[in-house]
Amino acid sequence: MNQISKLNRIKQKNASLTSIYIERSERAFILGKQAIDELKEKKGRISYRNISEVSKKFDSTGKGIHPNSVKSNTKLYDYYKQNCKRHVANKKLNGQFLTELQNRKYHEIKLNRYKTNLQKRYEKYTKSELIELLIHAENHIASQNQMWIKEQFSKFKD
């Protein structure tokens, strides 16, 4: 009989916890939505921190919501994604890098190079520069392979 009463108490606690969770989730969504709308009207930057700060104005207790609540509350996060402007910086390649890339002579690269020096040099490049370098190297290798295959066919014909 004692175990049955424990199980009933646990079920009651879980039910009360889920109702509290739902209430707080709705509260976070309403406050976050109001804060996002306010930031949009004032043309402010919509970020987790700014939403948290502005939500304090709309909260009757003055607490507002935590910045992490924006991401953990799925409805609020969806609303945030719809309204925030993500700035993806398209870094243009440096002119000096492009000229270096065009003047690069792959046939002069030595096999026994110092790996640490090479690693330090590549760490100075940006991600977009490394991508361009890799594409350029692959194109060079492909063209060299094509030339080698043509030479082999010409030797085979003779």
Buried (B, 14 or more C-beta within 10 A) or exposed (E): EEEEEEEEEEEEEEEEEEEEEEEEBEBBBBBBBBBBBBBEEEEBEBBBEBBBBBBBEBBEEEEBBBBEBBEEBEEBBEBBEEEBEEEEEEEEEBEEBBEEBEEEEEEEEEEEEEEEEEEEEEEEBEEBBEEBBEEBBEEBEEEEEEEEEEEEEEEEEE
